[in-house]
Amino acid sequence: MGNAKKMQSKRKNIFQIFSQGNIFSKLSFIILGLANIVNGQAIKGLIFLALEIIYIVYMVLVGAGSIAGLKTLGENQQGMVFNEKTGIYEVSQGDNSMLILLVGVVACVITAVFICIWLVSIYSGEKARVAKAEGKKVPTFKEDVKSLTNKNIYLLLLSVPVIGLVVFTVMPLLYMILMAFTNYDSEHQPPGNLFTWTGLENFRALLSSSEKLGATFWPVLGWTFIWGFVATFSCYFGGMFLAILINSKGIRFKKFWRTVFVITMAIPAFISLLVVSTMLGERGIINVLLQQWGFTSEALPFLTNATWARCTVIVVNMWIGIPVTMLMVSGLLMNIPADLYESARIDGASNWIMFRKITFPYMWFITTPYLISNLVGNFNNFGAIYFLTNGSPSTLKYYKGAGKTDLLITWLYKLTKDSKDYNLAATISIVIFVISATFTLISYSRSNSLKNEEGFQ
C-alpha cells in the first residue's frame, strides 16, 4: 500500500501538488524551499530560498532591463554631441545592439534555469511532505549530499556537462538563431550603427527565387545535395570495393596494401587539398606535364570551369575518403561468418550472388548509421571545397561571392568573413540545421539498424 502511494506521489504534476498539498506546499510556489524547511529539510530549503533571492536581486538590478532591451535592441546611436561646458563636440557612445542581444539572451537563459530550480524545489518539498505524512524518515541534507556519490551519482556526473552545454552551446545557439531575425549586416555594425528586428524578412528573401539572394540559394542548395550524395556513396562503394579486393583470396601482401591506402589518412586533409589545388592550377605540375607530353595543347580547366571543378572536387574527395571506408569495411568483412559463404558456394552461388545476398546486406545493415552521419557531414564538408577551390569558379549571376562549387557551409563562411552579413549567415545556418536534422531523423528512424537491431542473421 505504501509503495502504491509512493508511486502515486511521484506521478503528481505541479497542479496536483498545489491542489492536494497543505498551506506550506501552496506557499512554496512563491517562497521557494518553504515546504522543505517545514518538513525537516531546513538546509535544502534555505538553499532554494537563497537561489530565489539571488534571482530576484539579479532581475531587479540587471535582468529585467536586459530582457526589456530585446524589444528594440537599442535606440541611442553613436554620434557627435556638443558639450556646452567644454565648447567642443564629443563622441556619444550610444547603445550596442550586440551587447543588448547578448545580455538579453543571458537573462532569458538564467530565467529558464531558475524555472527548472523552481520546479525542483516544488517536487522536493512535496516529496518531503509525503514522506513525513507517511511516517517515513525525511532525508537530511548530509544524506542527500552523500547520495550524490551513490544512487544519485548520475546527478553529480551530469552536472558539469549540463552546465557546459548551457553556457557553450545553448546560449551561443540561441544568440545565433535570434540574429537571423535581425538586419545585422555590413551596413548595421554596432556601435556606430544599430541593428533591429526584421521578423521573417531574411527567410522570405532566402527562399524567394525572384530575389538575388534566393536565386543564389537554390542553385547552391541543389549542388550541396548533389555533392553530399555523390561524395558519400562514391567513397562508400569505392571503399567497399577496395576492401573486398584486398581481402580476396589470392591477393598477396594484404597488410602492405592496407598500409599504402591508410597513409593518406596520416596526412592532414587540408594540406593534401592545398597541394592538390596547386598541382591542378593552370600552371600546376599536372597541366605542365600534360602539355609537355603532348596530351593537350592548352591547360585543362580543372578549377576554372564549373563542370570540371565539380568533377575535380568529387574525385579528389574520393582519394581522401575511400581509404577511411576501406579500413572500416575491412574490419566488418572479417566478422561475416565464413559458414554463410561456404553454404552459398555449395549451392552454386557465384561471387556476384554472394556479394548481393550476403556481403552487401550485412554491410548496409551495419553501416547505415555511419552512412547517415557521413552524408550529413558531407553536406557541411567545409574543408574539401574551401581548400581545394575556395568555391570557384565565381559567377556574376550568384550573390554575395558565391561560386559554382560553393556549398551552403562555405557560402555561409564568405557571408560572415567577406560580406559581414551575419543575419543571412545565421538564416542559412538555421536552414542547414533543419535540413540535416530532418533528414537524419527520418532516414535513421526508417532504417533496419533501428527497427531490427538484432535482425541480421
C-alpha positions in Angstrom: 0.0 0.0 0.0 2.9 2.3 0.9 4.6 1.7 -2.4 1.4 2.4 -4.3 1.1 5.8 -2.5 4.7 6.5 -3.2 4.3 5.8 -6.9 1.2 8.0 -7.0 3.1 10.9 -5.4 5.8 10.6 -8.0 3.2 10.9 -10.7 1.8 14.1 -9.4 2.2 17.3 -11.5 2.5 20.8 -10.1 -1.3 21.4 -10.3 -2.0 18.3 -8.2 0.7 19.3 -5.8 -0.9 22.7 -5.4 -4.4 21.4 -5.1 -3.6 18.4 -2.8 -0.9 20.0 -0.7 -1.2 21.9 2.6 -0.8 25.6 3.1 3.0 25.3 3.1 3.0 23.4 -0.2 1.0 26.2 -1.7 3.2 28.9 -0.3 6.3 27.1 -1.5 5.2 28.1 -5.1 6.0 31.7 -4.1 8.6 31.2 -1.3 11.0 28.5 -2.6 12.1 25.9 -0.1 9.3 26.6 2.5 7.9 23.1 2.2 11.4 21.7 2.8 12.0 23.8 5.8 8.7 22.9 7.5 9.1 19.2 6.8 12.6 18.8 8.3 14.9 19.8 5.4 16.0 23.2 6.6 19.4 23.5 4.8 18.0 22.4 1.5 15.0 24.7 1.9 17.3 27.7 2.7 19.4 26.9 -0.4 16.3 27.1 -2.6 15.3 30.3 -0.8 18.8 31.8 -1.3 18.7 31.0 -5.0 15.3 32.7 -5.3 16.6 35.8 -3.6 19.7 35.9 -5.8 17.5 35.6 -8.9 15.1 38.3 -7.8 18.0 40.7 -7.0 19.6 39.9 -10.4 16.3 40.6 -12.2 15.7 43.9 -10.3 19.2 45.2 -10.9 20.1 43.7 -14.4 17.8 41.0 -15.8 14.6 42.9 -16.2 16.3 45.7 -18.1 18.2 43.2 -20.2 15.1 41.4 -21.3 13.3 44.7 -21.9 16.2 45.8 -24.2 15.4 42.9 -26.5 12.3 44.8 -27.7 14.3 47.5 -29.6 17.9 46.3 -29.4 19.0 49.8 -28.7 17.7 53.3 -29.5 20.6 55.7 -28.9 23.0 55.6 -31.9 26.6 56.6 -31.6 27.3 60.1 -32.8 28.8 63.5 -32.1 27.3 65.6 -29.3 28.1 69.2 -28.5 29.4 69.7 -24.9 28.3 73.2 -23.8 30.8 73.2 -20.9 33.9 72.5 -23.0 32.6 74.0 -26.2 33.6 71.1 -28.3 31.9 68.1 -29.9 32.4 64.8 -28.2 31.6 61.2 -29.2 28.4 59.8 -27.6 28.9 56.1 -27.3 25.3 55.2 -27.6 23.8 51.7 -27.4 25.4 48.5 -28.7 22.9 46.1 -30.2 25.3 43.1 -30.0 25.7 43.5 -26.2 22.0 44.2 -25.7 21.1 41.0 -27.6 23.8 39.1 -25.7 22.8 40.2 -22.2 19.1 39.6 -23.1 19.9 36.0 -24.1 21.8 35.5 -20.9 18.9 36.9 -18.9 16.4 34.5 -20.7 18.7 31.5 -20.1 19.1 32.4 -16.4 15.3 32.7 -16.2 14.9 29.3 -17.8 17.4 27.8 -15.3 15.5 29.4 -12.4 12.2 27.9 -13.6 13.9 24.5 -13.5 15.1 25.2 -10.0 11.6 26.3 -9.1 10.1 23.0 -10.3 12.8 21.0 -8.5 12.0 22.9 -5.2 8.3 22.2 -5.6 8.8 18.5 -6.2 11.4 18.2 -3.5 9.1 19.9 -0.9 6.2 17.7 -1.9 8.4 14.6 -1.6 9.4 15.6 1.9 5.8 16.4 2.9 4.6 13.0 1.7 7.4 11.2 3.5 6.6 13.0 6.7 2.9 12.3 6.4 3.5 8.6 5.8 5.7 8.4 8.9 8.9 7.8 7.0 12.3 9.3 7.7 12.9 12.6 5.8 16.4 12.6 4.3 18.8 15.1 5.9 21.0 17.4 3.9 24.0 15.3 4.7 22.3 12.2 3.5 21.3 14.0 0.2 24.9 15.0 -0.4 26.1 11.5 0.4 23.6 10.1 -2.1 25.3 12.0 -4.9 28.2 9.6 -4.6 25.9 6.5 -4.5 22.5 6.1 -6.0 22.3 9.7 -7.3 25.8 9.8 -8.7 24.4 10.4 -12.2 23.3 13.9 -11.0 26.8 14.7 -9.9 28.4 13.4 -13.1 25.9 15.1 -15.4 26.0 18.5 -13.6 29.3 19.7 -15.3 28.3 18.6 -18.8 24.9 20.2 -18.5 26.4 23.5 -17.3 28.9 23.4 -20.2 26.1 22.6 -22.6 24.0 25.6 -21.4 26.9 28.0 -21.4 28.8 26.9 -24.5 26.1 25.5 -26.7 22.6 26.7 -25.8 23.4 30.4 -25.3 25.5 30.8 -28.5 22.9 28.8 -30.4 20.1 30.9 -29.2 22.1 34.1 -29.9 22.7 32.9 -33.5 19.1 31.9 -34.0 17.8 35.3 -32.9 20.4 37.0 -35.1 18.6 35.5 -38.2 15.6 37.7 -37.4 17.6 41.0 -37.5 19.3 43.2 -40.1 22.7 42.7 -38.6 24.8 43.1 -41.8 27.7 45.2 -43.2 25.5 48.4 -43.1 24.4 47.8 -39.5 27.5 47.4 -37.5 27.3 48.4 -33.8 28.1 50.6 -32.0 28.2 53.0 -34.9 25.1 51.6 -36.4 22.4 49.7 -34.6 20.5 46.7 -35.9 16.9 45.9 -35.3 14.4 43.1 -35.7 13.1 42.3 -39.2 11.0 39.3 -38.4 10.9 36.7 -41.2 12.3 39.0 -43.9 15.6 37.2 -44.1 13.8 33.8 -44.6 11.5 35.3 -47.2 14.4 36.8 -49.2 16.4 33.5 -48.9 13.5 31.3 -50.1 12.2 33.6 -52.8 13.7 32.7 -56.2 12.7 36.2 -57.6 15.4 37.9 -55.4 19.1 37.8 -55.8 19.6 36.0 -52.5 17.0 33.3 -53.3 18.3 33.0 -56.9 21.7 32.1 -55.4 20.4 30.0 -52.5 18.5 27.4 -54.6 21.4 26.5 -57.0 23.8 26.3 -54.1 21.4 24.1 -52.2 21.0 21.9 -55.2 24.8 21.5 -55.6 25.1 20.8 -51.9 22.7 17.9 -52.2 24.4 16.6 -55.3 27.8 16.9 -53.7 26.6 15.3 -50.4 25.1 12.2 -52.1 27.8 11.7 -54.7 30.7 12.3 -52.3 29.2 9.9 -49.7 28.3 7.0 -51.9 31.3 7.2 -54.2 33.6 6.9 -51.1 31.3 4.2 -49.6 31.1 1.9 -52.6 34.7 2.7 -53.6 36.0 1.8 -50.1 33.8 -1.4 -50.1 35.2 -2.5 -53.5 38.8 -1.8 -52.4 38.3 -3.7 -49.1 36.7 -6.7 -50.8 39.5 -6.7 -53.4 42.3 -6.6 -50.8 40.6 -9.3 -48.7 40.0 -11.6 -51.6 41.8 -15.0 -51.7 45.0 -14.9 -53.9 45.8 -11.3 -53.1 49.3 -11.3 -51.5 50.8 -8.7 -49.1 47.4 -7.7 -47.8 48.9 -5.7 -44.9 51.1 -3.8 -47.2 48.2 -2.7 -49.5 46.1 -1.6 -46.5 49.1 0.4 -45.2 49.6 2.1 -48.5 46.0 3.3 -48.7 45.9 4.3 -45.0 48.9 6.5 -45.4 46.7 9.2 -47.0 44.8 9.4 -43.6 48.1 10.2 -41.8 48.5 13.5 -43.7 46.1 16.3 -42.6 43.4 16.6 -45.2 43.7 20.4 -45.6 47.4 20.1 -46.5 46.6 17.4 -49.2 43.8 19.6 -50.6 46.0 22.7 -50.8 48.8 20.8 -52.5 46.4 19.2 -55.0 44.8 22.6 -55.6 48.3 23.9 -56.6 49.0 20.9 -58.8 45.7 21.3 -60.7 46.1 25.0 -61.3 46.6 26.5 -64.8 50.3 26.4 -64.3 50.4 23.4 -62.0 52.5 20.4 -62.4 49.7 18.3 -63.9 48.9 20.8 -66.6 52.5 21.4 -67.4 53.2 17.6 -67.8 50.1 17.1 -69.9 51.2 19.8 -72.3 54.9 18.7 -72.4 53.8 15.1 -73.1 51.6 16.2 -75.9 48.2 15.1 -74.4 46.8 18.6 -74.7 47.8 21.8 -76.3 46.5 24.1 -73.5 45.9 23.9 -69.8 42.8 21.9 -68.7 40.3 24.0 -66.6 40.3 21.7 -63.6 39.4 24.5 -61.2 38.2 27.3 -63.6 35.3 25.6 -65.4 32.2 24.8 -63.3 31.7 21.3 -64.6 35.4 20.4 -64.4 35.7 21.9 -60.9 32.8 20.0 -59.6 34.1 16.7 -61.0 37.5 17.5 -59.6 36.4 18.0 -56.1 34.4 14.8 -56.2 37.4 12.8 -57.5 39.8 14.4 -55.0 37.4 13.7 -52.2 37.3 10.0 -53.3 41.1 9.9 -53.0 40.8 11.2 -49.4 37.6 9.4 -48.3 37.9 5.9 -49.8 40.7 4.7 -47.5 38.6 5.6 -44.5 35.7 3.5 -45.7 38.1 0.7 -46.8 39.6 0.5 -43.3 36.1 0.3 -41.7 34.8 -2.3 -44.2 37.9 -4.4 -43.8 37.1 -5.0 -40.2 33.4 -5.8 -40.9 34.3 -8.3 -43.6 36.3 -10.3 -41.1 33.1 -10.6 -38.9 30.9 -12.1 -41.5 30.5 -15.9 -40.7 32.5 -17.9 -43.1 29.8 -20.6 -43.0 27.5 -18.3 -45.0 29.9 -18.2 -47.9 30.6 -22.0 -47.7 26.9 -22.7 -47.8 26.5 -20.4 -50.7 29.3 -22.0 -52.7 27.8 -25.4 -52.1 24.6 -24.2 -53.5 26.4 -22.9 -56.6 26.3 -19.2 -55.9 28.7 -17.0 -57.9 30.8 -14.3 -56.3 28.3 -11.6 -57.5 25.4 -13.5 -55.9 27.3 -13.9 -52.7 28.1 -10.2 -52.7 24.5 -9.2 -53.4 22.9 -11.7 -51.0 25.4 -11.8 -48.1 28.2 -9.2 -48.2 26.2 -6.1 -49.2 23.1 -6.7 -47.0 25.4 -7.2 -44.0 27.4 -4.1 -44.8 24.3 -2.0 -45.4 22.7 -3.2 -42.1 25.8 -2.4 -40.0 26.9 0.8 -41.7 23.6 2.7 -42.0 24.3 5.0 -39.1 27.8 5.7 -40.5 26.3 6.5 -43.9 23.8 8.9 -42.4 26.3 10.7 -40.3 28.8 10.8 -43.2 26.1 12.2 -45.6 25.2 15.0 -43.2 29.0 15.6 -42.7 29.5 15.9 -46.4 26.6 18.4 -46.6 28.8 20.5 -44.2 32.2 19.5 -45.6 33.9 22.9 -45.4 37.5 21.8 -46.0 37.1 19.7 -49.2 35.6 22.7 -51.0 37.2 25.7 -49.4 40.8 24.4 -49.5 40.6 22.9 -53.0 38.6 25.5 -55.0 37.5 28.2 -52.5 34.1 27.9 -54.1 35.4 28.9 -57.5 34.7 29.4 -60.3 32.7 32.5 -59.3 29.9 33.9 -61.4 28.2 37.3 -61.7 24.8 35.6 -61.5 25.5 34.5 -58.0 25.1 36.8 -55.0 27.5 37.8 -52.2 30.6 36.0 -53.5 29.1 32.5 -54.0 30.8 30.3 -56.6 29.8 27.3 -58.6 31.4 24.8 -56.2 30.3 26.6 -53.0 28.3 24.6 -50.6 25.9 26.3 -48.2 28.5 26.0 -45.4 31.3 27.6 -47.5 28.9 30.4 -48.7 27.9 30.9 -45.1 31.6 31.4 -44.3 32.0 34.0 -47.0 28.9 35.9 -45.9 30.5 36.3 -42.4 34.1 36.8 -43.3 33.9 38.8 -46.5 30.4 40.4 -46.6 29.8 40.8 -42.9 26.2 39.7 -43.4 25.8 37.9 -40.1 22.0 37.9 -40.4 22.0 36.0 -43.7 24.6 33.6 -42.4 22.5 32.9 -39.3 19.5 32.3 -41.5 21.4 29.8 -43.7 22.7 28.1 -40.6 19.1 27.5 -39.4 18.1 26.1 -42.8 21.1 23.8 -42.8 20.2 22.6 -39.3 16.6 22.0 -40.3 17.6 20.0 -43.4 20.2 18.0 -41.6 18.1 17.2 -38.6 15.0 16.3 -40.7 17.0 14.0 -43.0 18.8 12.3 -40.1 15.7 11.7 -38.1 13.6 10.4 -41.0 16.3 8.2 -42.5 17.5 6.7 -39.3 14.0 6.0 -37.9 13.2 4.1 -41.1 16.4 2.1 -41.2 16.7 -1.5 -40.2 19.5 -0.7 -37.9 17.0 0.9 -35.6 13.9 -1.1 -36.3 15.6 -4.5 -36.2 18.8 -4.1 -34.2 19.4 -7.8 -33.8 17.8 -8.9 -37.0 20.7 -9.7 -39.4 21.4 -13.4 -39.4 
